[in-house]
Amino acid sequence: MPINLEEDRKPGLPVVKRTALGQKFFGAIVKVDQRDRQRRDESTGTMVPILKPNGRPRKELVITCMTLPGTTAPAGIGEQESVPNEGDLVRLILKGKAFVDWIESKNALGRTIQVGDVVEQVTNCAQVYDAQGNPSGAELTDQAAVNAVPRGRSVGIYGPVKVRAAKEDSEWVAKAEAAYHSLQERISVEPGGGSLSGFSDEEPPF
């Protein structure tokens, strides 16, 4: 029987997508991580950090969430996407203004983030970009206008991010805590595994 020296790479959790205006995502927070934003270097084909003018890498936030009722935003990996079911674990990735919204909303909460807190995002605007990645024209707030954008033009869809405490005695807090402990156990047995440390203060992305 063959002896494998390398473990199969497991696919990550589906990522919440923003593909149209009016999409809603509600999630019970399970885990929060901060990482460097990266892009593919066309000359080498490798991933390299996206840098700020001061030379430090730009940041993004990866929030592992348990999908809550009312979610209509799709999630997926690659081209495969669908609206997640209640209780499904997904990743909400925040960068740029969405990251700033998170920091401001967290500050208004008045305490550190806890497992089971609720994060929500509702898409309400879109921005067209030119070939160089610069904004082109005013923000769009009508889906028909978004649909009319010519093919080949890049369109980003956005919405404010809010974080709040869960309702008292919410069943989802216990479910999120169970998911958190399950992730802790899985990471602790992986080579090089350590504790989850995503609840420290985030560095602003700009």
Sequence and secondary structure as in RCSB ss.txt:
>XXXX:A:sequence
MPINLEEDRKPGLPVVKRTALGQKFFGAIVKVDQRDRQRRDESTGTMVPILKPNGRPRKELVITCMTLPGTTAPA
GIGEQESVPNEGDLVRLILKGKAFVDWIESKNALGRTIQVGDVVEQVTNCAQVYDAQGNPSGAELTDQAAVNAVP
RGRSVGIYGPVKVRAAKEDSEWVAKAEAAYHSLQERISVEPGGGSLSGFSDEEPPF
>XXXX:A:secstr
    SS        EE   STT EEEEEEEEEEEEE EEE TTT  EEE B TTS B EEEEEEEEE TT    E
EETTEEE   TT EEEEEE THHHHHHHHHHHHHTS   TT EEEEE  EEEEE TTS B SS B  HHHHHTS 
TT EEEEE  EEEE   TT HHHHHHHHHHHHHHHHHHHSTT     TTS      
